[in-house]
Amino acid sequence: MNKILEVNNLSKDYNDATGFNVHLLEDISLEVTENSITTILAPAGAGKTSLLKILSGIESLTSGQIKINSENQRVVYIPSKPSSFPWYSVKQNISLVNRDDEKIKSIIELVGLEGYEDHFPDNNSVGFRFRISLARALAEEPGIIILDEPFGKEIKPVTLQRLYELLLSLKSKLGITFLLGTSNLSEAILLSDEIYLMQKEPGKIIDSVQISFDNERNVELMRSEKFIDYRNKIEELLKNQKEQSLSNITI
Amino acid sequence: MKLNSIQKKIILKNRFAFLSVLLFVYILLFEFILPVNKILPKPSLLLDSIPVLFSEYNLLSEMAITTSIIYLAIAIGFLFVWMLSFSLATIVNRNIGLFNNLRLFKNFPAFFFAILFAFWFDGSVFAELLFTTIVSTFFISISFMNSAITLPTEYKDAAKSLMIEKKEFHNNITWKYSLPKMFDELHRLHYYLWVLVLIFEFVSALNGFGSIYKLALNYNDLSVIILLGIIIALLIWLGNSIIDFIEKKLIFWKA
């Protein structure tokens, strides 16, 4: 498979408000394969968001190299908090990026928002707002979509399950490449083809695990033996690291 | 806190009852028990003063001057801030220190500026409009910058990632995000301008409601002073209702 994104020895330092130099990310190397979901599994405060923002060109790096091996070099970042604009309808949110009506219509169908074209994002509906953000990202026709803790903690289990299915179907039907940042281990195993484990202080990749299932991916897999094996394996890897640096990962 | 329609109806009903009681007590006390006093005029005298207010004090033309100046100043101020908003947002993002310094002017009382302007311009209608527009533009600019500075990072990141151009980002995101907070502040500006304009007109004693007050004070005409107070209160209430109506129609989202 084609390596669409290669990151070599990426580091990030910055000065905080008191002028103290913070060594946030150290020597990060990873690869993202085309038409896959690659996950960075890290505890809160490890610098996951900064890493994802650097990879999408929003923030700068201190040293290292980022290489995109694709004709389509567009990388779109979807922040962890809802970023759809509440003053625009679903359709207007997407048309900020792409004004082609036919394209907008097909994207709306793709993310399951048909019938809601003229609805406005409700502040309380995380799932609805995530679909709009995803639709907006798809309208850009990017090479990679980066998702930073996309589902949060306030989302209902049923909605969460539907969003997992949406991501998996976008990957399998349209061949979209996703890079996901999360602290939820079960979510990472269910969705990913490869998981990079990241520690904090400084943020550093400590290991990676390839994930593959014989059956089609859906939430039922979470009860399978193979899923539990993966979970045990990753937990074991995490235990071998400094306890405090990975303590916030949700099992 | 936004109230639902039932809560609003209850509040309105309570206010109406309260005003009715006040009116009843006023009529009873000052028409029948204490008809001659130096506190408040007899209700019948108040009614007799209404035609005087129109004929002797030129109520309609003075009202036209005061209200036009206040609402024109708000409209022009809003238009100016809309036109300048891109530069204002750039200033506030680049130079937070300057923005904080500008905020100091909000602590000066309206009275001070009114006196100063009356002193400089000798109280012409044009000077009054100019002065009120400057104050309104400044006030709305500050409330826009206050709001723009709190634009959530996720909006900025999403726009940056989607390569939305600076100007488009400003018009579609920063400006729209700031509108609800700016409208909330508009109520405060509305009261502020009424006080400011009344003081200005009272000091310069040439035009508007303020000049009627000055004249009524010179004539010791308590009925007119009271009547004018009631009319101004009604006009402020009407102005607030119009601002609420526009807000409800145009700004349906929360910041």
Interface residues (C-beta under 8 A of the other chain):
Chain A: K53 S56 G57 I58 V75 V76 Y77 I78 P79 S80 K81 P82 S83 F85 P86 W87 Y88 L96 V97 F120 N123 S133 R136 A137 E140
Chain B: P152 T153 E154 Y155 D157 A158 K160 S161 L162 M163 I164 E168 N172 I173 K176 Y177 L179 I251 F252 W253 K254
